[in-house]
C-alpha cells in the first residue's frame, strides 16, 4: 500500500522536460525519440534484420543497433528524418510564427486496411 504522505507530481507530458532539459531541447529530443520509435516499428513490421534496415537507411549495422537502443544523442533530427524518408515515410515540416519557440512531431500512423465483406 502506498504511503499516505507520498506526493506524486503529475508529469508535463514531455519526459525530457520533466528530466530538466530546456524546453526547446526537450522538444527536439521528443521529436528524435518519435522518429526512432517509428523506425523501430517499421523494422519489426517488415521483419528486417538490423543489417537489412541499415542498407535501406544508409547506416552500418552497428549504428542501427545504437539507434534501436535509443541512443538519441548520436543521431540528429535531420538524419532521422532522412532515414524515415528512405523507408517511404513522408515528412512534412510546417513553419509557424509563435510567441514561444517549439517543435512538434505528430506521428500519423495509417490505420490498417479494412476487410470488405
TORKEFI-66476 format. One record per residue (C-alpha): residue in three letters; x, y, z; residue number from 1. Coordinates in nm, 3 decimals, m for minus. Layout:
N
+--------+---------+---------+---------+-----+
| residu |      xx |      yy |      zz | num |
+--------+---------+---------+---------+-----+
|    ALA |       X |       Y |       Z | NUM |
...
+--------+---------+---------+---------+-----+
//
This chain:
117
+--------+---------+---------+---------+-----+
| residu |      xx |      yy |      zz | num |
+--------+---------+---------+---------+-----+
|    UNK |   0.000 |   0.000 |   0.000 |   1 |
|    UNK |   0.129 |   0.349 |  m0.084 |   2 |
|    UNK |   0.236 |   0.576 |   0.198 |   3 |
|    UNK |  m0.041 |   0.826 |   0.279 |   4 |
|    UNK |   0.215 |   1.107 |   0.279 |   5 |
|    UNK |   0.369 |   1.014 |  m0.055 |   6 |
|    UNK |   0.347 |   1.300 |  m0.302 |   7 |
|    UNK |   0.321 |   1.224 |  m0.671 |   8 |
|    UNK |   0.368 |   1.516 |  m0.905 |   9 |
|    UNK |   0.199 |   1.487 |  m1.245 |  10 |
|    UNK |   0.428 |   1.499 |  m1.547 |  11 |
|    UNK |   0.425 |   1.774 |  m1.805 |  12 |
|    UNK |   0.362 |   1.535 |  m2.093 |  13 |
|    UNK |   0.726 |   1.562 |  m2.204 |  14 |
|    UNK |   0.959 |   1.326 |  m2.021 |  15 |
|    UNK |   1.266 |   1.525 |  m2.127 |  16 |
|    UNK |   1.123 |   1.847 |  m1.985 |  17 |
|    UNK |   1.043 |   1.659 |  m1.665 |  18 |
|    UNK |   1.408 |   1.549 |  m1.652 |  19 |
|    UNK |   1.516 |   1.913 |  m1.655 |  20 |
|    UNK |   1.604 |   1.979 |  m2.018 |  21 |
|    UNK |   1.536 |   2.327 |  m2.152 |  22 |
|    UNK |   1.200 |   2.341 |  m2.337 |  23 |
|    UNK |   1.339 |   2.365 |  m2.691 |  24 |
|    UNK |   1.592 |   2.086 |  m2.629 |  25 |
|    UNK |   1.322 |   1.870 |  m2.466 |  26 |
|    UNK |   1.100 |   1.912 |  m2.771 |  27 |
|    UNK |   1.381 |   1.818 |  m3.010 |  28 |
|    UNK |   1.465 |   1.510 |  m2.804 |  29 |
|    UNK |   1.098 |   1.415 |  m2.808 |  30 |
|    UNK |   1.092 |   1.455 |  m3.187 |  31 |
|    UNK |   1.401 |   1.238 |  m3.226 |  32 |
|    UNK |   1.253 |   0.972 |  m2.997 |  33 |
|    UNK |   0.933 |   0.968 |  m3.206 |  34 |
|    UNK |   1.139 |   0.915 |  m3.522 |  35 |
|    UNK |   1.334 |   0.631 |  m3.362 |  36 |
|    UNK |   1.012 |   0.464 |  m3.244 |  37 |
|    UNK |   0.868 |   0.480 |  m3.596 |  38 |
|    UNK |   1.187 |   0.337 |  m3.750 |  39 |
|    UNK |   1.184 |   0.052 |  m3.495 |  40 |
|    UNK |   0.816 |  m0.024 |  m3.569 |  41 |
|    UNK |   0.885 |  m0.033 |  m3.943 |  42 |
|    UNK |   1.181 |  m0.268 |  m3.892 |  43 |
|    UNK |   0.966 |  m0.507 |  m3.690 |  44 |
|    UNK |   0.667 |  m0.486 |  m3.924 |  45 |
|    UNK |   0.886 |  m0.559 |  m4.227 |  46 |
|    UNK |   1.073 |  m0.837 |  m4.047 |  47 |
|    UNK |   1.415 |  m0.691 |  m4.125 |  48 |
|    UNK |   1.743 |  m0.754 |  m3.951 |  49 |
|    UNK |   1.947 |  m0.459 |  m3.833 |  50 |
|    UNK |   2.176 |  m0.506 |  m4.134 |  51 |
|    UNK |   1.881 |  m0.502 |  m4.376 |  52 |
|    UNK |   1.743 |  m0.187 |  m4.218 |  53 |
|    UNK |   2.088 |  m0.028 |  m4.231 |  54 |
|    UNK |   2.117 |  m0.090 |  m4.606 |  55 |
|    UNK |   1.789 |   0.090 |  m4.668 |  56 |
|    UNK |   1.859 |   0.390 |  m4.445 |  57 |
|    UNK |   2.233 |   0.418 |  m4.516 |  58 |
|    UNK |   2.368 |   0.317 |  m4.177 |  59 |
|    UNK |   2.608 |   0.046 |  m4.066 |  60 |
|    UNK |   2.455 |  m0.233 |  m3.859 |  61 |
|    UNK |   2.639 |  m0.104 |  m3.552 |  62 |
|    UNK |   2.474 |   0.237 |  m3.596 |  63 |
|    UNK |   2.132 |   0.073 |  m3.635 |  64 |
|    UNK |   2.199 |  m0.115 |  m3.310 |  65 |
|    UNK |   2.270 |   0.214 |  m3.132 |  66 |
|    UNK |   1.962 |   0.371 |  m3.290 |  67 |
|    UNK |   1.734 |   0.090 |  m3.176 |  68 |
|    UNK |   1.890 |   0.101 |  m2.829 |  69 |
|    UNK |   1.763 |   0.459 |  m2.802 |  70 |
|    UNK |   2.098 |   0.638 |  m2.821 |  71 |
|    UNK |   1.914 |   0.957 |  m2.912 |  72 |
|    UNK |   2.213 |   1.189 |  m2.877 |  73 |
|    UNK |   2.404 |   1.006 |  m3.153 |  74 |
|    UNK |   2.151 |   1.092 |  m3.426 |  75 |
|    UNK |   2.048 |   1.436 |  m3.545 |  76 |
|    UNK |   1.686 |   1.507 |  m3.623 |  77 |
|    UNK |   1.785 |   1.566 |  m3.985 |  78 |
|    UNK |   1.949 |   1.225 |  m4.012 |  79 |
|    UNK |   1.644 |   1.056 |  m3.860 |  80 |
|    UNK |   1.407 |   1.238 |  m4.095 |  81 |
|    UNK |   1.618 |   1.130 |  m4.394 |  82 |
|    UNK |   1.609 |   0.769 |  m4.266 |  83 |
|    UNK |   1.230 |   0.784 |  m4.240 |  84 |
|    UNK |   1.212 |   0.924 |  m4.592 |  85 |
|    UNK |   1.427 |   0.634 |  m4.718 |  86 |
|    UNK |   1.174 |   0.399 |  m4.556 |  87 |
|    UNK |   0.891 |   0.557 |  m4.751 |  88 |
|    UNK |   0.761 |   0.773 |  m4.469 |  89 |
|    UNK |   0.673 |   1.122 |  m4.583 |  90 |
|    UNK |   0.791 |   1.407 |  m4.365 |  91 |
|    UNK |   0.604 |   1.736 |  m4.356 |  92 |
|    UNK |   0.760 |   2.041 |  m4.197 |  93 |
|    UNK |   0.533 |   2.334 |  m4.118 |  94 |
|    UNK |   0.678 |   2.669 |  m4.016 |  95 |
|    UNK |   0.455 |   2.876 |  m3.790 |  96 |
|    UNK |   0.525 |   3.203 |  m3.611 |  97 |
|    UNK |   0.468 |   3.174 |  m3.236 |  98 |
|    UNK |   0.544 |   3.369 |  m2.922 |  99 |
|    UNK |   0.746 |   3.078 |  m2.784 | 100 |
|    UNK |   0.972 |   2.857 |  m2.994 | 101 |
|    UNK |   0.860 |   2.499 |  m3.009 | 102 |
|    UNK |   0.890 |   2.184 |  m3.214 | 103 |
|    UNK |   0.604 |   1.939 |  m3.250 | 104 |
|    UNK |   0.614 |   1.599 |  m3.418 | 105 |
|    UNK |   0.291 |   1.417 |  m3.492 | 106 |
|    UNK |   0.328 |   1.056 |  m3.599 | 107 |
|    UNK |   0.026 |   0.984 |  m3.814 | 108 |
|    UNK |   0.020 |   0.607 |  m3.832 | 109 |
|    UNK |  m0.202 |   0.483 |  m4.107 | 110 |
|    UNK |  m0.481 |   0.254 |  m3.999 | 111 |
|    UNK |  m0.458 |  m0.099 |  m4.138 | 112 |
|    UNK |  m0.681 |  m0.164 |  m4.437 | 113 |
|    UNK |  m1.031 |  m0.282 |  m4.353 | 114 |
|    UNK |  m1.168 |  m0.601 |  m4.497 | 115 |
|    UNK |  m1.473 |  m0.579 |  m4.718 | 116 |
|    UNK |  m1.748 |  m0.823 |  m4.654 | 117 |
+--------+---------+---------+---------+-----+
//
